[in-house]
């Protein structure tokens, strides 16, 4: 779902966003500490005052992009990134809470202190690094998904004059704009890009035939293809590999450092690799430094 994206949509303003808070069962790392720092089961301490609410870490996440994050049949957060976030919370001795947040407003939600951190396949990009700090944890790439019968669509550059759906604020939207400019610059029709608040809504447009292509992340595309064998295919090779990061505000350096230490801890004990393997995402694992 190419969310590892967003460009200048979140620049400076602190726009309040209506959030749906979902407590994630089984994610507590123990009883919240009475005071001071959290006594983490993994040995990672979080200084007092580093969190919006003591004893818990709230993640802003757009829960509409399986296999990374989504709501399961019981409307509980699930997915590879949800499991990673829960593991990080446990390593810090915290309970994890997931705030279901539209991706287009996810950085303003963080800035407005509606959550402690963003964990939602957010690409690390220079313009974002100006307003938030990142803890890199995963790689991702972009792709264009089409119906299996669309053999003439061989990649994003073959979409001139075609309709493409994508989620608002995602990096794939920028790639589609660039590809459309190439189309018109070469005397061909522009790409008709249609944007949707939810990644799942963009996919639905392709399913029912209202668009010719759906731009998203390789991870989401692979999940869709696994769920519906033979229905879709990736057009051309993946492109734009980039690191994804857990985002914190610039004034939360202590939390940033705690998340960095927690990530090192779950990588050292094998939890990180086990989660990615379980979701067939081992190829996206962050390379050891």
N, C-alpha and C positions, 0 to 999 in steps of 0.2 A: 504494500500500500504506500509506497513511496512517501511515507511521511517524513522520513529522515529528511525533512525538507524545510519548508518555510523560509522565506526570505525576509523582506523588510516588513512583513505584516505585523511583526511585534515590536517594532522599534521602540519607542520610549514609553508610550502611554501605559498606564496601569488600568486596563479596562476590566471591570468586574464581570465575571462570567458565572452563569448559573451552573452549579456543579451537582452531580449526583454522587454522594459518598457511599461507597460500598465496602463494608468491612470484609476483609479476606480471611475466611476461616482457616485455622491451622497455621497462621503466619506469625503468631506471637512468639517471641524469643524468650518468654518468661514474664514474670510479674514486673511492671514498670518500677524503676528505682524510686525511692522516696525523695531523694534530692541529689544534687551534684551531678555527676556523670552517670551514664547508663552502664550497668555492670554486665557487659555483653557476654553471651555464652561463647562467642568466638574471640573474646578478648579485646574487642574494639570499643573504645569509650567515646561517647558523644557528650560534649560539654553541655552543662545546663544553659538553657536559653537558646540553644541552636535549633530547636524545633518549634513549630507552631503550637503543638500540644505535647507536653511532657509524656514520655513513655511510648510514643508512637511516631512513625514516620508516614506522612501522607504523600502519595505519589499522584501527580496529575498525569493521566494517561487517556488516550482516545481508544476506548475499548471496542473497536470495530474492525480490527485488522488481524485476524488469525493468520498464521499460527503464533504471532507475537503477543497480542493481547486482544481479548474479546470476552463477551459474556456467554457462559455456557447455558445449557438448557434450563438450569436452575437460577439463571441470572446472577451467577457468581463469576468474578474475574478468573480468567484462565489464560494459559498460553506461556510461551517460553520466557518472555520478559516479565510476566507476572511471577513466575517461579523464581526468576533471578532476583526480582525485587524483594520477594518474601525471604529468600536466602540471605540477602544483604541485611534485611531488617533483623533476622535472627542473629546474624553475626555481630550486630550492634546491641543486642538485647532489647529490641524494640518490637512493638506490634506494627504490622503494615496495614495501611488503609489505602484504598484506591478511589480516587476522585475521577469519575468518568467525565472527561473534558473534551469539547470539540477541538480538533487539532488547530484550527485557524486562530483560536484564542488561547492556546496553551501557555505561551510565554507570558502574556498579560496576566493570566490566572496565577502563575508562579509569582510574578512581581507584586500582585495584589495579596500575596500570602494566603491564597486559597489552598496551598499545598507547600510541602517542603522541598520537593524535587520533581522534575519531569523525567519519567521513564516511559518513553513512547516512540522508540525508533526515531529519535531526533538527530538529524545529520549535523555533524560538527562543521559549521561554515563560518568564515571570517565575520560576517555581519552579525551572527548570533553570539560569537565570542566577545563582541563589544558590550553585550548586555547581560550575559550569563557566563558562569564557569562550567566546564564540562569534565566529567570523568569518563573517558573512552571505555567502552565495554564490548563492542561488537562491530563487525563490518556489514555493509549492505550494498546492493547494486539496484539499478532500475531496469525495468523492462516494459514491453508493450504486450499485453495479452489480447489475443484475437480468437475467434471461433476456429476450430480445427479445419473447417471447410474454406477458410479465407487464405488460400494458398498464394494469392497475389500480393498479400501484405507481408513483406519480408523484413520489416523493421520500421523504426520511427520515421525514417526519411521517405517511406513509401506511403505515408498517410496524407499526402497532398489531396485536398478535395474531399477527404473523409471526415467522419465524425469520431471524436475521441472523448472518453469520459475520464475524469480524475478527481481526486479529493482536493478541495480548496486548501491552499497553503502548502502543498507538497512540492518537493523538488521536481517531480516529473512534470509539473505544470510549466516550469521554466524550460525544461527540455523540449516540451511540445511547442512553446512559443518560439524557441530557436529554430526548431524544425520547420515551423510554419513560415518563418521569415525566409528560410532557404527556399521554400516552395514558391513564395511570391516573388522573391528575388530572381528566380529562374523562370518566371512567367507562368507558373502553375497556380492552381487555386490554393488558398490558405487551408490550414487544418481547422475544422470547426470543433474547438475544445469546449466541452461542457463540464462545469464544475459542480461538485456536490459536497455537502457538509460531511457526510459519512463515506468512508471508503467502500463500505458494503453497498451503499446506494449507487456508487459509480459502477461497481461490478454488475449490479442488477440491470443497469442500462444495456450492458453488453449481452447479458443473458437473454433479455427479451427482444434484442435486435434493434434497439433504438440508436445504438452507436456501432461503429465498426471496430473500435479498439478501446482498451481500458489500460491506462497507464498506472503502474504500481511498482512495488518493490519485488525483487526476485523471490523473496521469502513468501510473500502473500500469493504471488502467482503460482508458485510451486504447490502451496497448500490447496489452492482452488483446483489445480489440475489433478491433485491426488484425490480430492473429494468427488470430482466429476470426471473420471477417466474418459478420454477420447473426445471431450466436449470442447476443450480449448488448447491452445498452444502458444508458446512465446514466439513473437515475431522477431527474428534476427537474434543477435547475440546480446547478452546483458551489457549495460554500459553504466558509467559513472560510479564505480565503486568508491565508497567513502566510509569513514568511521562514524558510528553513532555514539552519542554520549548521554549520560545522566546529567541533567542541568540543575544547577543551583544558582541562587542570586549572588551577586558580587559581594554582598555583605555577610555571606554565610561560609566563610573560608573554613571554619571548624567543621561544619557538616560536610563540605567538599572533601576535606582531608579524611574524615571518618569513613565516608563512602569509598574513597580510594583504598583505605586500609582494609575495609570489609571485602572489597572486590578481590584484593590480593589474597585474603584469607580463604574465600570460597574457591579461588583458583588453586591454591595450594592444597586444599583438602579434597579436590576432585569434584566438588559440587558443580562448579561452573561447566566443566566438560560433560558431566553426566546429564545436566539439563539440556544442553545443546544437542547432545547425541539423541536424547529422548524425542526431540522435536525435529530430528534430521537437519540440524543447522550447524553441524560441526565445521563445515566449510566457511562459516562466517565468524569462527572464533577469532578473538583478538590475538594477534601474534605476541608471543612473550617478548618483553623488552630486554 
